[in-house]
Amino acid sequence: MNDAASAAEAVKPQRKYSRGRLVTLALSLAVIAYAADQLTKWWVETNMYEGEVIPVIPPILNWYFIRNPGAAFSIGTEFTWVFSLLMAFVFVLVLFLLRKLGSLWWAVALGGLLGGVAGNLTDRLFRPPSFLNGHVVDFISVPNFAIFNIADSFIVCSMIGVCLLMFVGRKIDGSKESEHDDAASASVEGSGEAGRD
């Protein structure tokens, strides 16, 4: 049993940063992402008319002001409220996951995701035409791709980060999948030895 306990103890990640500092980092990044998203949308609405295109680095990058009631490529325009509820669920889920933080990279990924979701959720809740049915302000236009915004950028980059972390087996608490497997094996072996005793 001592071996099993030692193995389980070894699985606990050795944190370089306290959970409090990691949560602070994630929330700080979320605030930065949210502020960048809302400020750029404010600038677009203040300085452009809907449908206007401003060349930035032609033909690679343009500002193209549209209001999007749907998802990427204007998919699901009749179900705006569904996207609103989905984003609200993701927002609450990420806040819940922050309680388990033990990894710097997970803090960065979840912070960016939280800020991006909050940015687009604000549009869905408070922009015209109505609560839960607000149209998202999009303005970044590149060739052969959907028009998007800063919040979308944070969401996509963060989800890529989450997928990579899961692919390499890095868990939110900072431990690795292989460490959990080793601990489980040691626990089973320890139980077997205890039974034989």
C-alpha positions in Angstrom: 0.0 0.0 0.0 2.9 2.3 0.7 4.1 1.9 -2.9 0.7 2.7 -4.2 0.5 5.8 -2.0 3.9 6.9 -3.2 3.0 6.5 -6.8 -0.2 8.5 -6.3 1.8 11.2 -4.6 4.2 11.3 -7.5 1.4 12.0 -9.9 0.7 15.3 -8.2 2.2 17.9 -10.5 5.1 19.9 -9.2 3.8 23.4 -9.8 6.2 26.3 -10.7 3.2 28.6 -10.3 0.5 28.6 -7.6 -3.1 28.0 -8.7 -3.9 31.6 -7.6 -1.2 33.0 -9.9 -2.4 30.9 -12.8 -6.0 31.9 -12.4 -4.9 35.5 -12.2 -2.9 35.1 -15.4 -5.9 33.4 -17.2 -8.3 36.1 -16.0 -5.9 38.9 -17.0 -5.5 37.5 -20.5 -9.3 37.2 -20.7 -9.7 40.9 -19.8 -7.1 41.8 -22.4 -8.8 39.7 -25.1 -12.2 41.1 -24.2 -11.0 44.7 -24.2 -9.2 44.3 -27.5 -12.3 42.8 -29.1 -14.8 45.4 -27.8 -12.5 48.4 -28.5 -11.9 47.3 -32.1 -15.6 46.7 -32.7 -16.3 50.2 -31.2 -13.7 51.6 -33.6 -15.3 49.9 -36.6 -18.8 51.0 -35.7 -17.6 54.6 -35.1 -15.4 55.0 -38.2 -17.0 52.7 -40.9 -20.5 52.2 -42.3 -21.8 48.6 -42.7 -20.6 47.0 -45.9 -17.6 49.4 -46.2 -14.2 47.9 -47.2 -10.9 49.5 -46.2 -7.8 48.0 -47.8 -5.0 47.4 -45.2 -2.5 45.1 -47.0 -4.2 44.5 -50.3 -5.1 42.0 -51.4 -4.2 40.0 -48.3 -6.0 42.0 -45.6 -9.0 44.3 -45.6 -11.3 45.8 -43.0 -14.8 44.8 -44.1 -17.6 45.8 -41.7 -20.5 43.3 -41.5 -22.9 42.2 -38.8 -23.1 38.5 -38.5 -26.2 36.8 -37.0 -24.8 33.3 -37.4 -21.6 31.4 -37.0 -18.6 31.3 -39.3 -19.4 31.8 -43.0 -22.9 33.1 -41.7 -24.0 29.5 -41.0 -27.2 29.1 -38.9 -28.4 32.7 -39.2 -31.9 31.6 -38.1 -30.6 30.2 -34.8 -28.7 33.1 -33.3 -30.2 32.4 -29.8 -28.7 28.9 -29.9 -25.2 30.3 -30.4 -25.9 32.7 -27.5 -26.8 29.8 -25.2 -23.9 27.7 -26.4 -21.4 30.6 -25.7 -22.9 31.2 -22.3 -22.4 27.5 -21.5 -18.8 27.6 -22.7 -18.2 30.7 -20.6 -19.5 29.1 -17.4 -17.6 25.8 -18.2 -14.3 27.7 -18.6 -14.8 29.5 -15.3 -15.4 26.1 -13.7 -12.2 24.6 -15.2 -10.1 27.5 -13.9 -10.5 26.0 -10.4 -8.3 23.0 -11.5 -5.5 25.0 -13.1 -2.0 23.7 -12.5 -0.4 24.4 -15.9 0.8 27.7 -17.4 -0.1 26.7 -20.9 -3.6 25.7 -19.9 -4.0 29.1 -18.1 -3.0 30.8 -21.4 -5.4 28.7 -23.5 -8.4 29.0 -21.1 -7.8 32.7 -20.6 -7.8 33.4 -24.3 -10.9 31.3 -24.8 -12.7 33.0 -21.9 -12.0 36.5 -23.3 -13.0 35.5 -26.8 -16.2 33.9 -25.8 -17.1 36.8 -23.6 -16.5 39.3 -26.5 -18.9 37.5 -28.9 -21.4 36.7 -26.1 -21.6 40.4 -25.3 -22.6 41.1 -28.9 -25.2 38.3 -28.8 -26.7 39.6 -25.6 -26.6 43.4 -26.0 -26.4 44.3 -29.7 -29.4 44.8 -32.0 -31.8 43.4 -32.9 -32.6 41.9 -29.5 -31.4 40.1 -26.4 -29.9 36.7 -27.2 -30.3 37.5 -30.9 -27.6 40.3 -31.3 -25.5 40.3 -34.4 -21.7 40.0 -34.0 -19.6 42.8 -35.5 -17.0 41.2 -37.9 -14.4 43.2 -39.8 -11.2 41.2 -40.5 -11.2 40.0 -44.1 -8.6 37.7 -45.7 -8.9 35.8 -49.0 -10.9 32.6 -49.1 -12.0 32.7 -45.5 -14.8 33.9 -43.3 -14.8 37.6 -42.1 -14.0 37.5 -38.4 -13.0 39.6 -35.4 -10.6 39.7 -32.5 -12.8 37.5 -30.3 -12.9 34.8 -33.0 -9.1 34.9 -33.3 -8.7 34.3 -29.6 -11.2 31.5 -29.6 -9.6 29.7 -32.6 -6.0 30.1 -31.3 -7.1 29.0 -27.8 -8.9 25.9 -29.1 -5.9 24.9 -31.1 -3.8 25.3 -27.9 -6.3 23.1 -26.0 -6.2 20.4 -28.7 -2.4 20.4 -28.7 -2.3 20.1 -24.9 -4.7 17.2 -25.0 -2.7 15.6 -27.8 0.5 15.7 -25.8 -1.4 14.4 -22.7 -1.0 17.5 -20.6 -3.8 17.7 -18.1 -5.3 20.9 -16.7 -3.7 20.3 -13.3 -0.3 20.2 -14.9 0.2 16.4 -14.8 0.6 14.1 -17.8 -1.5 11.2 -18.9 1.4 8.8 -18.7 2.0 9.7 -15.0 -1.7 8.9 -14.2 -1.3 5.5 -16.0 1.9 4.7 -14.0 0.1 5.6 -10.8 -2.9 3.5 -11.6 -0.6 0.5 -12.4 1.3 0.9 -9.2 -2.0 1.2 -7.3 -3.2 -2.1 -8.8 0.1 -3.8 -8.0 0.0 -2.5 -4.5 -3.5 -3.7 -3.9 -2.5 -7.1 -5.3 0.4 -7.4 -2.9 -1.7 -6.3 0.0 -4.2 -9.0 -0.9 -1.5 -11.6 -1.0 -0.2 -10.5 2.4 
